Amino acid sequence: MRVQTVARKCDVPAPVLTRATEQLQKLSRFDPSLQSAEIIFEAEGHRKSVEAILIREGATPAVARGQDTEFRPALDQMLERMRRILTRGRSQVTDHRGPRIADVVDSERRPEASVE
């Protein structure tokens, strides 16, 4: 997955940049259709924000944002939100299926024993 970083009106420490890149690479385990990511670091006054946009194949982009007084906590907040977005989307894809037809047919054929 290709990861692009952008720093707007700020200087981001190198360890934070490497952590952001590594953690976004690991998010591909939640959604294998991830193609690329863009991380935007921004500072306004005492507020620092980190925003990530993940491009997925055949789906709308996933966007998460984190804000704090430092970049590291803002990055952690953004990563947690992104994990929730990706796992929620993954569970929606797999949980929409109904019961197997064989199970439904078997339950109709076998009447349940009544308890007297």
Residue, then its C-alpha position, 0 to 999 in steps of 0.5 A: m500500500r502506498v502511503q503519502t504524508v503531508a505536513r501543513k504549517c508544521d514540522v512533524p518529528a521523524p519518529v511520529l512519521t515512521r510510526a504513522t506509516e507503519q501503523l497505516q500499513k498494518l491496517s491492511r489486515f482489517d481490509p485487504s482492498l486498501q490501495s493507498a493512504e494519505i496522512i495529513f498533519e496540521a497545526e493550528g495554535h496549540r491544537k494539532s490534528v492528524e487526518a487519514i484518508l484510505i482509498r479502498e478498491g470498489a468502496t468509498p474512501a475511509v476518513a478519520r481524524g484525531q486532535d490533541t495538543e501533541f501529534r502522537p496522541a492525535l495519531d493514536q486517536m485517529l488510528e483507533r477511529m480508523r480501526r473501528i471504521l474498517t472493522r465495522g465495514r468488514s462486519q457489515v459485509t460478512d453479517h448480512r447473510g441469512p441462515r443456510i438453506a440446509d439448516v432451514v429445510d432440516s428444521e422444517r422436516r423435523p418437528e421439535a419434540s414438545v415437552e409435556 
